[in-house]
Amino acid sequence: TKSLTNLAKKTDTRFLPLPTFSEVGSELVDRVRAAGTGHFLHLTGQYYDHDATLTRNLIVRAGKTLDSDFIPEVIMDAALTEAEMKMVTNILVDTKECRFVSGGEVNGVGSEDWDHGYLLGTTFGLFSKHGSILRQDTKNRTLMHLSSRESSPLGGKLWLKDVENVFVDLSSKPWSTQTLGVKTQQDRLKLLEVEDVWCDAAEEGANSSECPYHAYQLQQGR
C-alpha cells in the first residue's frame, strides 16, 4: 500500500478533477433509465487526492442480471462526499430500472482510467472494463463461473472447495506487471494482470507468493 500511495503521489499532477455531484447528480436518473433495466454496480476508486472529503464513485450497469457474463457500461464517474454516496445509492434503489445494486471497487488511481475491479457483498466477482472474468453463482455460493472469454481446462467452472492457493506473480525486472490467480489440483489459473505496478518487495526477490489463507477466505465468501 505504501508503494501504491507513493506511485499515486508521483503521478497525481497529470490527473484532472472528476465531476462533482452538483454537476452530474441531476442527470443520474435519466442515465439509469436510458441504460435500461438491469443490475447496477456502485463502485469506488482507490485514491483521490484533489479533496480529502471526496471519494471517486462509479455507477456501472452490469447487464440485466449477474447470472451471465457482462460488459460494464459506465453510467456515472464522479467525486462524491460520504453523504452524496448515500444519496446516489438511494437514487438507484428508487429507480425502477435498477433491479439490484452491488458494491465493489475499481483500480483507477485518482481520475485515471481503470482496468479492472471486484464485487463484494452479496455476490463476489472480478471484472475488467472489457467484461466479467469470474462471477459467483447467484444460487450456489460455492461455485464460481469463469468468463466464456477465458480458456481453461476447468471447463468454465471453479468450485471453491478445489482452490488450494490464491497467488500473485510479479514479472521479471523491472517488475512492472502483477498477475492474480488461483491454484487448484488441476490447474494454475491466471485471472487478471495489473500493469505499471510499483513494487519495492521485488528488489528482495519476492516475485511470487501463494496464500492458502486467502483461499480459505474465498471459500468462506469473504
N, C-alpha and C positions, 0 to 999 in steps of 0.2 A: 504493500500500500504506500509505503514511503516513496518507492521508486515511481509509482504511478502519479503521485502528487507532484513530485519533482518534475516529471515529464510535462504534466499539465501546466505548471507554472512557467516552464521554459518556453512553451509554445503558445501561451494564452493570448499574447499580443495580437495574433492573427485571427482570433475569434471575434465574431460580431455579436452584439447582444441579441437575444431572441425576442420575438414579440411578447407583449405582456397581455394579461387577461383583459385589460381595458381595450386592447386593440383587436382581440380575436374572440373574446368571450361571447359577444352578442351574435356571432356567426356560428357558434358551435352546434346549436340545434339544427340549423339549416344544413350544415355539413354532414351531420349524422343522418338526417333524413335523405339527403342526396346519395349517400353511400349505400343506403338500403338496409333492410332488416338483417341483423346478424349478431355475432359475438364480438364485443369490443374489448380492447385492452387499454388499461390506464397504466402507462409505464413512466418511470423516472430515469433521468440520466445520472451518470456517476459523479459529475463535478461541474460546478457553475460558480465562477469567481467574480462575475460582474457585480453581484449584490448577494451578500451572505444570507439575506432573508428570502431569497428566491431559489426554487428548485426547477430544473428542467423537467417538463411534463410532455408526454406524447400520448395522443389518443389514436389508436390504431384499430381498424376493422380487420378481423381475422376470419373472414368468411362467414357463412351462415351459422355454422357451429364449429366446435373443436373436434368433431368426430371424423374429420378428414384433413388432408394436407391443405394448407392455406398460404397465400401470398399476402404479406402485411400491406395494408393500404393506410398510409398516414393521413389522419383527418385534421390533427392539430399538433403543432410543435411550439411550445411557448414556455416562458419562465413565470412560475406562479408562486404566490405565498402559500403557507400551510392552509389558511382559511380558503383561499381560492381553489386549492386542490380538492377540498371537501365540496365546494360549490360545483366543480366540474363533475365529480362523481355523482352528485345529486341530479345534475342536469342529464347525465347519461341514463341514470335509473328511471327518471321521469319521462324519457323519450321512448315512445312505443316501439320504434325501430330497433332499440337496444334490447336484445333478449337476455344478455348476461354481460357482466363486467368482470374481467380478471386483472390482477395486478402483476407487476414484474419490473424489470429493469433492462435498459439497453446500455451498450458500452460506449456511447458517444460521450466524449470528454468536452466540457464547455458546450459550444454550439456546433462542434464539428459533426460531420456525417457519422452515423452509427452503422455498424456492420452486422451485429448480432445482439440477441437478448435472450432473456429467460422469463418464464411464467412461474409464479409462486403463489401458493394459496390452495384453493380447492382443486386446482389442476397444475401439474408441473409440465414444463416443456422447454425445448430450446428451439430457436428460430434465427434465421438471418433475414436481411432485407430482401433476399430472393425467395424465401419461403420457409416453411416449417422444416425442422431437422429431426426432432424427437418430440413425441407428444404422448402424454399419459392417456390410457384408455378411460373414457368417461364412466364406464360401468365396472371395470375391473382395474383397481388402482395398482395391482401388482404386475400389470402388463404395459409396456411402452411400445409405441409404433414408430418405426423408422420411416422417414420420408421416402416416397417412391423414387425420388431423385438419387437416393443413396444406394450404392450397391454393397451387399453384404451377404455372406453365407448364412446369416441368421434368418434369412427369409422375410425380412421386413418387421420382425417382432423381436422384442427384447424383454425376457422375463426377469424381473428384478432379483429373484432368488438365484439367478445364474451369474449375477455380477459379482466378480471377485475383487476387483480394484477399480477405482477411478484414477486415471493417470493424467499427468501433464508433462509433455515433452517439449524441450527447448531446442531450437535449431542450432547448428554449429555456428561458430564465430562469424559475424558479430551478434549472434544470439537475438535475432530480431523477430522470430516467429515462435509462438507457443501453440501447441496442439493439445486439445482436451479430448479425452476419450474414455472408454470403459473396456475392461478386460474380462472376458468370460473364458470358460474352458475351451470353447470352440474358436474364439476369435479375439483379436485385439482391435477394437473398432474405434476409428477416429471419427469424432463428431463434428468438431469445428476447429478452425485455425484463426489465431489472432496475430496480425502482422504489426510491425513497427512497435514492438513492446520494448520496455526498458527494464533490464534485469541485472541487478548487481550480483545476485547469487551465482550467475553463470561463471563469474571470474573465479569462483571457488570450486568449480567443477560440478555444480548441481544442475545438470542439464536434463534430468529426468526424475520423476517421482511417482510413486504409486501409493495410494492410501486406502487400505481396507476400511477404515473408519468412515470415509466419505461414501464408500459403497454401502455400508450399513445404514447411513443416514438416507441414502437414496432409496434403499429397500423399505425404510420406515416412512417414506413420503415426506421427508424433511427438506 
